[in-house]
Amino acid sequence: MVMNHANPKKYEYSDHPHPFRKQHTAQEIWNKDAEKTKIAIESGFEVLTIWDSEFRKTPEKTIKKCISFLNI
């Protein structure tokens, strides 16, 4: 599982969304997340990204999506 942060639907690239590391821009966070995702995929893992806003909006649908992904 790879944790992604700073949903691009919510933040602009120059925003500072991290509550504890305000020096990092959203773009820097996305770059780091992309690298982690790339490493996971290259290591043979499948990656599913779920944003907290997706879970908050439709928790049951999101849980079903996760279960379906895990049952592949």
DSSP file (Angstrom, degrees, kcal/mol; ACC not computed):
  #  RESIDUE AA STRUCTURE BP1 BP2  ACC     N-H-->O    O-->H-N    N-H-->O    O-->H-N    TCO  KAPPA ALPHA  PHI   PSI    X-CA   Y-CA   Z-CA
    1    1 A M              0   0    0      0, 0.0     2,-0.5     0, 0.0    46,-0.1   0.000 360.0 360.0 360.0 134.4    0.0    0.0    0.0
    2    2 A V        -     0   0    0     46,-0.3     2,-0.6    35,-0.0    46,-0.1  -0.963 360.0-141.2-115.4 129.3    1.3    3.4   -0.9
    3    3 A M        -     0   0    0     -2,-0.5     2,-0.3    46,-0.1    33,-0.1  -0.808  18.2-165.6 -92.3 121.0   -0.1    6.5    0.9
    4    4 A N        -     0   0    0     -2,-0.6     2,-0.3    46,-0.2     3,-0.1  -0.759   6.1-164.6-103.2 154.5   -0.6    9.5   -1.3
    5    5 A H        +     0   0    0     -2,-0.3    28,-0.1     1,-0.2    13,-0.1  -0.890  53.0  38.4-136.0 161.9   -1.1   13.0    0.0
    6    6 A A  S    S-     0   0    0     -2,-0.3    -1,-0.2     1,-0.1     5,-0.1   0.987  77.1-130.3  63.5  66.2   -2.3   16.4   -1.1
    7    7 A N    >>  -     0   0    0      1,-0.2     4,-2.2    -3,-0.1     3,-2.0  -0.205   6.7-141.1 -48.2 121.8   -5.2   15.4   -3.5
    8    8 A P  T 34 S+     0   0    0      0, 0.0    -1,-0.2     0, 0.0     5,-0.1   0.662 100.8  63.0 -65.7 -14.6   -4.6   17.3   -6.7
    9    9 A K  T 34 S+     0   0    0      1,-0.1    -2,-0.1     3,-0.0     3,-0.1   0.665 115.3  32.3 -77.6 -15.5   -8.4   17.9   -7.0
   10   10 A K  T <4 S+     0   0    0     -3,-2.0     2,-0.3     1,-0.1    -1,-0.1   0.721 117.4  51.0-109.4 -31.3   -8.2   19.9   -3.7
   11   11 A Y     <  -     0   0    0     -4,-2.2     2,-0.2    -5,-0.1    -1,-0.1  -0.854  67.7-132.8-119.2 147.1   -4.7   21.5   -3.8
   12   12 A E    >   -     0   0    0     -2,-0.3     3,-1.7     1,-0.1    14,-0.4  -0.556  37.9-105.6 -84.8 158.6   -2.7   23.6   -6.3
   13   13 A Y  T 3  S+     0   0    0      1,-0.3    14,-2.3    -2,-0.2    15,-0.3   0.788 119.8  48.1 -58.7 -29.1    0.9   22.7   -7.0
   14   14 A S  T 3  S+     0   0    0     12,-0.2    -1,-0.3    11,-0.2    -3,-0.0   0.466  87.4 111.8 -94.0  -1.1    2.2   25.6   -4.9
   15   15 A D    <   -     0   0    0     -3,-1.7    11,-2.1    10,-0.1    12,-0.2  -0.256  64.0-138.3 -66.6 159.4    0.0   25.0   -1.9
   16   16 A H        +     0   0    0      9,-0.2     9,-0.2     1,-0.1    -1,-0.1  -0.753  36.4 160.4-118.0  80.3    1.5   23.8    1.4
   17   17 A P        +     0   0    0      0, 0.0    -1,-0.1     0, 0.0     5,-0.1   0.670  36.1 102.4 -83.0 -17.3   -1.1   21.3    2.5
   18   18 A H        -     0   0    0      6,-0.5     6,-0.1     3,-0.3     8,-0.0  -0.524  61.5-149.9 -73.7 125.7    0.9   19.2    5.0
   19   19 A P  S    S+     0   0    0      0, 0.0     3,-0.2     0, 0.0    -1,-0.2   0.749  93.7  28.3 -68.2 -23.1   -0.2   20.2    8.5
   20   20 A F  S    S+     0   0    0      1,-0.2     2,-0.3     2,-0.0     3,-0.1   0.636 122.8  46.7-111.9 -19.0    3.2   19.4   10.1
   21   21 A R    >   +     0   0    0      1,-0.1     3,-1.9     3,-0.1    -3,-0.3  -0.575  62.1 162.1-122.0  67.1    5.7   20.0    7.2
   22   22 A K  T 3   +     0   0    0     -2,-0.3    -1,-0.1     1,-0.3    -4,-0.0   0.603  64.2  73.5 -66.7 -12.3    4.5   23.3    5.8
   23   23 A Q  T 3  S+     0   0    0     -3,-0.1     2,-0.4     2,-0.1    -1,-0.3   0.696  81.8  86.3 -75.0 -16.5    7.7   23.9    4.0
   24   24 A H  S <  S-     0   0    0     -3,-1.9    -6,-0.5    -6,-0.1     2,-0.1  -0.695  72.0-142.3 -88.8 132.0    6.7   21.2    1.4
   25   25 A T     >  -     0   0    0     -2,-0.4     4,-2.0    -9,-0.2    -9,-0.2  -0.431  27.0-109.4 -82.3 165.0    4.6   22.2   -1.6
   26   26 A A  H  > S+     0   0    0    -11,-2.1     4,-2.9   -14,-0.4     5,-0.2   0.900 120.7  55.9 -59.7 -40.1    1.9   20.0   -3.0
   27   27 A Q  H  > S+     0   0    0    -14,-2.3     4,-2.5     1,-0.2    -1,-0.2   0.904 106.6  49.2 -60.6 -41.8    4.1   19.4   -6.1
   28   28 A E  H  > S+     0   0    0    -15,-0.3     4,-2.1     2,-0.2    -1,-0.2   0.898 112.1  48.8 -63.2 -40.1    7.0   18.2   -3.9
   29   29 A I  H  X S+     0   0    0     -4,-2.0     4,-2.7     2,-0.2    -2,-0.2   0.920 111.0  49.9 -65.6 -43.9    4.6   15.9   -2.1
   30   30 A W  H  X S+     0   0    0     -4,-2.9     4,-2.8     1,-0.2    -2,-0.2   0.905 109.6  51.7 -61.8 -41.1    3.2   14.6   -5.4
   31   31 A N  H  X S+     0   0    0     -4,-2.5     4,-2.0     2,-0.2    -1,-0.2   0.923 111.7  46.1 -61.7 -43.8    6.7   14.0   -6.7
   32   32 A K  H  X S+     0   0    0     -4,-2.1     4,-2.3     2,-0.2    -2,-0.2   0.916 113.5  48.9 -65.6 -42.8    7.6   12.0   -3.6
   33   33 A D  H  X S+     0   0    0     -4,-2.7     4,-2.6     1,-0.2    -2,-0.2   0.895 109.2  53.1 -63.1 -39.8    4.4   10.0   -3.8
   34   34 A A  H  X S+     0   0    0     -4,-2.8     4,-2.5     1,-0.2    -1,-0.2   0.892 109.0  49.7 -62.9 -39.2    5.0    9.3   -7.4
   35   35 A E  H  X S+     0   0    0     -4,-2.0     4,-2.4     2,-0.2    -2,-0.2   0.915 111.1  48.4 -66.0 -43.0    8.5    7.9   -6.6
   36   36 A K  H  X S+     0   0    0     -4,-2.3     4,-2.3     2,-0.2    -2,-0.2   0.911 112.9  48.4 -63.0 -41.6    7.1    5.7   -3.9
   37   37 A T  H  X S+     0   0    0     -4,-2.6     4,-2.6     2,-0.2     5,-0.2   0.917 110.5  51.3 -64.1 -43.3    4.4    4.4   -6.2
   38   38 A K  H  X S+     0   0    0     -4,-2.5     4,-2.8     1,-0.2    -2,-0.2   0.919 110.6  48.4 -59.3 -45.4    6.9    3.7   -8.9
   39   39 A I  H  X S+     0   0    0     -4,-2.4     4,-1.3     2,-0.2    -1,-0.2   0.909 111.3  50.4 -62.5 -42.8    9.1    1.8   -6.5
   40   40 A A  H  <>S+     0   0    0     -4,-2.3     5,-2.5     2,-0.2     3,-0.2   0.932 113.1  45.2 -61.8 -46.1    6.1   -0.3   -5.3
   41   41 A I  H ><5S+     0   0    0     -4,-2.6     3,-1.9     1,-0.2    -2,-0.2   0.917 111.6  51.7 -65.1 -43.9    5.1   -1.1   -8.9
   42   42 A E  H 3<5S+     0   0    0     -4,-2.8    -1,-0.2     1,-0.3    -2,-0.2   0.752 105.8  57.4 -64.0 -22.9    8.6   -2.0   -9.9
   43   43 A S  T 3<5S-     0   0    0     -4,-1.3    -1,-0.3    -3,-0.2    -2,-0.2   0.361 128.3 -98.1 -89.2   4.9    8.8   -4.3   -6.9
   44   44 A G  T < 5S+     0   0    0     -3,-1.9     2,-0.2     1,-0.3    -3,-0.2   0.526  79.7 133.0  95.8   7.0    5.8   -6.2   -8.2
   45   45 A F      < -     0   0    0     -5,-2.5     2,-0.4    -6,-0.2    -1,-0.3  -0.623  50.9-134.4 -90.3 150.1    3.0   -4.6   -6.2
   46   46 A E        -     0   0    0     -2,-0.2     2,-0.4    23,-0.0    -5,-0.0  -0.821  24.6-146.3 -96.2 145.1   -0.3   -3.3   -7.5
   47   47 A V        -     0   0    0     -2,-0.4     2,-0.5   -46,-0.1   -10,-0.0  -0.942  17.3-174.8-122.3 132.1   -1.3    0.1   -6.3
   48   48 A L        -     0   0    0     -2,-0.4     2,-0.6   -46,-0.1   -46,-0.3  -0.993  14.8-151.4-121.5 125.7   -4.7    1.5   -5.5
   49   49 A T        +     0   0    0     -2,-0.5     2,-0.5   -48,-0.1   -46,-0.1  -0.868  15.3 178.8-101.3 126.0   -5.0    5.2   -4.6
   50   50 A I        -     0   0    0     -2,-0.6     2,-0.3   -46,-0.1   -46,-0.2  -0.994  16.3-148.3-123.9 124.4   -7.8    6.2   -2.4
   51   51 A W    >>  -     0   0    0     -2,-0.5     4,-1.9     1,-0.1     3,-0.6  -0.666  21.2-124.3 -90.1 148.3   -8.2    9.8   -1.3
   52   52 A D  H 3> S+     0   0    0     -2,-0.3     4,-2.8     1,-0.2     5,-0.2   0.854 112.8  58.3 -60.2 -33.1   -9.7   10.6    2.1
   53   53 A S  H 3> S+     0   0    0      2,-0.2     4,-2.0     1,-0.2    -1,-0.2   0.863 104.3  51.6 -64.8 -34.9  -12.2   12.9    0.3
   54   54 A E  H <> S+     0   0    0     -3,-0.6     4,-2.5     2,-0.2    -2,-0.2   0.927 112.2  45.7 -64.9 -45.1  -13.4    9.8   -1.7
   55   55 A F  H  < S+     0   0    0     -4,-1.9    -2,-0.2     1,-0.2    -1,-0.2   0.910 113.3  49.3 -65.1 -41.8  -13.8    7.8    1.5
   56   56 A R  H  < S+     0   0    0     -4,-2.8    -1,-0.2    -5,-0.2    -2,-0.2   0.869 114.7  45.1 -65.8 -35.4  -15.6   10.6    3.3
   57   57 A K  H  < S+     0   0    0     -4,-2.0    -2,-0.2     1,-0.2    -1,-0.2   0.919 135.8   8.2 -75.3 -44.5  -18.0   11.1    0.4
   58   58 A T     X  +     0   0    0     -4,-2.5     4,-2.5    -5,-0.2    -1,-0.2  -0.579  69.0 166.4-138.9  72.5  -18.8    7.5   -0.3
   59   59 A P  H  > S+     0   0    0      0, 0.0     4,-2.5     0, 0.0     5,-0.2   0.895  78.7  48.0 -59.5 -43.7  -17.4    5.2    2.4
   60   60 A E  H  > S+     0   0    0      1,-0.2     4,-2.3     2,-0.2     5,-0.2   0.928 113.9  46.9 -64.9 -43.5  -19.3    2.1    1.5
   61   61 A K  H  > S+     0   0    0      1,-0.2     4,-2.1     2,-0.2    -1,-0.2   0.895 113.1  50.0 -63.0 -40.6  -18.5    2.4   -2.2
   62   62 A T  H  X S+     0   0    0     -4,-2.5     4,-2.2     2,-0.2    -2,-0.2   0.892 109.3  50.4 -67.6 -40.1  -14.8    3.1   -1.4
   63   63 A I  H  X S+     0   0    0     -4,-2.5     4,-2.7     2,-0.2    -1,-0.2   0.918 110.5  50.0 -63.2 -43.1  -14.6    0.0    0.9
   64   64 A K  H  X S+     0   0    0     -4,-2.3     4,-2.7     1,-0.2    -2,-0.2   0.894 108.9  53.2 -61.4 -39.3  -16.2   -2.1   -1.8
   65   65 A K  H  X S+     0   0    0     -4,-2.1     4,-2.2     2,-0.2    -2,-0.2   0.916 110.7  46.6 -61.2 -43.9  -13.6   -0.7   -4.2
   66   66 A C  H  X S+     0   0    0     -4,-2.2     4,-2.5     2,-0.2    -2,-0.2   0.921 112.5  48.9 -64.5 -45.3  -10.8   -1.7   -1.8
   67   67 A I  H  X S+     0   0    0     -4,-2.7     4,-1.5     1,-0.2    -2,-0.2   0.915 111.3  50.0 -61.9 -43.2  -12.2   -5.2   -1.3
   68   68 A S  H  < S+     0   0    0     -4,-2.7    -1,-0.2     1,-0.2    -2,-0.2   0.909 110.7  50.2 -61.4 -42.1  -12.5   -5.7   -5.0
   69   69 A F  H >< S+     0   0    0     -4,-2.2     3,-1.1     1,-0.2    -2,-0.2   0.904 110.8  48.9 -62.1 -42.4   -8.9   -4.6   -5.5
   70   70 A L  H 3< S+     0   0    0     -4,-2.5    -1,-0.2     1,-0.2    -2,-0.2   0.740 106.6  57.2 -71.8 -22.4   -7.7   -7.0   -2.9
   71   71 A N  T 3<        0   0    0     -4,-1.5    -1,-0.2     1,-0.2    -2,-0.2   0.313 360.0 360.0 -90.6   9.0   -9.6   -9.9   -4.4
   72   72 A I    <         0   0    0     -3,-1.1    -1,-0.2    -4,-0.1    -2,-0.1   0.512 360.0 360.0 -59.5 360.0   -8.0   -9.6   -7.8
